[in-house]
Amino acid sequence: MPSPLSGNNLTLWKLDSGLGIVPFAAARNCTLNVNLGLKEVTNYSSGNWQEYKEDVMNWTITNEGLVFNSSYSYVLLMRDQKTRAKYYFQFIVDEGAGGFYVVSGYAFITNISIAGPQKDVAVVNCTLQGTGSYTITSTPISSSTMTQTTAYTAPSDGLTTFNVPALVNCAACLYVSRGGIDVGNILTAGTPSGNDVTVDVITGNVTVSSTMPTTAGEFFRFLYR
Amino acid sequence: MSVYLRHYTTQAQAKSGKLYTCDIYENGYVGSVVNIPAGNRPFEQNVLASSDDAFDPILASELRANLDITDATDIPDLTTTNDRKYWGKLYAQDYPLADTSTISWKLYETSSPAFLDVNLEIWVNGVLTVSEFSNNTGSLTVNAGDTILIKNVDLISTTNPAGSGWRLRIEQNGGSIYSGSNTSSGIGIKVSYTFVAGNQSNYGVLAESYQTGDDSQTVPQFPTYEIFQGYLLMDSARLSFSTGRKFLDISIIDGLGMLKSILYQDNYLSATPTPQNGAVMVDINTTETLLQVCLNCLNKLVLPNGFKLNIACNIYADLMVTTSDPFSQILYYMRNWQNADTTFFDCYTILQTIVKSFGCQLFQANNEYWIANVNERCADLRYFKYDQTGALVSSGTYSPNRTIKPYDGTAPHYFVNNSQAKVIRKGYPVIDITSEYKYAPNLLDNGNLKRPAAISATEVYYNWEKIFPMPGTSVINTNNYDGYNWVHMDLSTSTSIHSGPTSIAPVSSQDILTLSFLLAGRATPSSTIPTVIMSVKLTSPNGTDIYYLDNTNGRTSLDGTIEWLHTTVGCKYVIGSTTSDYEQISFQMPPCPIDGTLEIRFILTSSTAIYSSPTLTNCEYANVVLSATNQYQTRDTKAYNTLITQYKKQITNSFGYCPLATNSLSGAMLRTGTYATYPLVWTNWYRYGVTEAYATLPRLVIQQYVNCLTSAQINMEGDLMSLFGDNDASVYSLFTLIDTLKFQDTTGLLNVSGKYYIFGNCRINYTDDEFSGTFLNVSGTDITETITDIDILKSK
């Protein structure tokens, strides 16, 4: 029986001119809408039914309740919209052992709403309008910064440090998941705790918290550039 | 003349997968090409039918182009008054889908003077995909990023003759990326090339063997579909005046409407026209074929790349050659295109007159002009294609029929938007073609004497000769005053002098001629009443029968009635009535007794032995007009199934109504070739492939009107797709105005299956791959009705 996919497994990334591929933000709701337009071709032989043929397609991404991370903020979002330019986005679906599916394409930031209700948390929503076709790959692709993915399967229980050669001398590790679930913070040095991990880009060593060592066969996914 | 160079280009991809390009060329432009992005619905063609009449003679079109000029610093000059500053053309090309490229290949083995083997291999990502051993062409689609290896291979032992070898040429989007050759004989790879396929690129590959005497091949080009050409009309350009994205809407017209303001001939003696100028610089009594007239009119547009004209009208007269088009076999006098003030008709009126008289339509389709008979479009079209010089380019048949079917995923053309409807138009129980019995306003060339003499020794003005039968000191020369050019005749010591026109139209029996001119007696004594003797001689075509116009009772008195004398020499005394400067003289002749040619002379003589007194010493005359009328006013050709009705279709026609040998009428279409003995007219008209013949052209044309308009017409309206024949590789050429539609209909209500339709008012949206509008029902099947001719007499 197929398992439902958790919303945590859907992430949105943006290609930033200075920061490279960055997680766009976390959102309470992030929705990718893909629409196929139709052209009516009803005729005398349609037998009282409307008939259609395929026409053009479009896609949008709506985000509600954005929570920005250290890489991006609502200020940067508004700045980007003001340029009236299109940006490269990736909508990544992490299916764990099933792999990544990456929906990539260019989109305009068409709508930003910032609400500051009294006695409640400020809410930032935004809408992205895709332009042109999107591509779907099982490997994250970047238009210019060569973001890549690599995987690691823990060979045994109890490991707290293991080596991932692909991460050696990478510019940055952008994302890590364990068993299809996001890790916490990605540290570049020091000892991790809880759900955090430390990635040493010089040696390629990955360290997990001693309280959460690996289990045999545990699947790690890394996004890096 | 300046050269037109490409200044702007705009491209847009269509839903059909084709890439449409509009190039705008500028007269005298020097510089690089400016790319302007396409705007919204960038390329739409509006077909401007003036009504829902299938016989509307001229179907003009305009192409509306919408350009995004937000970031443009260089756009066409919108304020220019030069109608021909910018020439635009629209064409489409096959365009690969996203993430693919197309390779069009050709293998050619030369065989002249000797055979030289070559073979082609195309490898895609290490897999042999194309392997050809003999002359062939083809294409394949590859993915962007594929590694392509192309080999030009010789698999048999061949000794190549001197001057021969093997060659591989590869182009990407029309530009060469590789050209290699090898002249070494022997088995093996001769030349090869590897490349990585780009994204949405069109590659052309020619793998060939070549030799001296056969180096004929070119790299295959991806198909290009020429669609439209014309001039930018700045009169209706529209430009956003706000912030945000800015769009420019421009109109490119096919030129047919421009012809309304272009005269067939210009009446100017010099390059700088003045009100006093009015010289007609052609002999109006010369003939041209109707084909030449059509080409002359279209050549007035001065299209930079020339044009093609297809004659798809297969109406012939008895004795015409059917291996050529009819227009090239019909001669027509240039004088018939003149107005009374000697100016010429505009070219639009001339084309309309010709086209309408044959039941045809003139329009632009596929970047070419077509004159196509309405009835003939229900079957394969015979056409003769000419270029702008009149050279025959090709001839053949074209199958115009396209069937509109319900959309089922395979139909090439289908209705969309659920807007389709049948529109009924009541038929006409009576159809009436009226042809006027009229003549050119002047049957004499250079009647206003504005065109100067070409040979001064024998001419006083162009086509006006001066004759001095008796020696002496007489004078025949020119004079100019009061805006007129005059012939001045002074007898002096000579016995007699003559002058007169040398280019006069032949006349027909029963033509009623009127000669009018200004007459002055300017020389001393100034109070002389102007007087001159006219000799008007009518000679039969074989020269044996001669008639003289006479009002002197055979030269015995001065007050006789005007009559034609048979054989006996007579003359027409003209005596003025005032001593004022000059006066208008005009006299009508009795109906011409025979067909024939005229000789007209103005005579001064002192010989009382030849003509009666008084002695005539000098005169001046100007502005000579020989006009003609007929006892009949019109010929009405009528087709009817009942006369008791208020619904009558009235059509005016200009050609081919004349009775046999009535060649002076403006409707006379004259014979050419071996049948052009005396200028006789073509008669007994028929449609190619149909036995029945009609005595006059209006009778044949009215039959065509009957076929289409007598019964109620079930026209169609709606939106249709697709222009390139969606889903059907065999229907792959662009749907254009020359095509005829048929509609699949299995309903029982006003079923239209088997009916044919041509374009009426419509709009073609090239990028949305849609065309919408009205489609007019036509038919080529004869319906029997009573057809009569009635000649209406002039009221007295």
Interface residues (C-beta under 8 A of the other chain):
Chain A: K39 E40 V41 T42 N43 Y44 S45 S46 Q50 E51 K53 D55 V56 S133
Chain B: K15 A98 P406 Y407 G409 Y414 F415 V416 N417 N418 Q420 M721 D745 T746 T747
